[in-house]
């Protein structure tokens, strides 16, 4: 699909047709980066996006235990109190 670079104030922009935006799932803020000689436009992903669902699936699958058994230390074997 061809389009033109247009002037927007002191900058330049590209008009992206709505069907293309919908197919790419782009809306709101996007991330621009240069890869080789190409400009790549990507959705901005929030930090830790999808972690809640992944944790739920791990918990439901019974895979949320410790990887290694606990190793007792001298601290565990001595008497101590909160002060």
Protein Blocks (a to p, Z undefined) as FASTA:
>chain_A
ZZddddehjbccddddfklmmmnopghjaddddehjaccddddddehihklmmmmmmmmn
opaccfbdcdddfklmpccddZZ
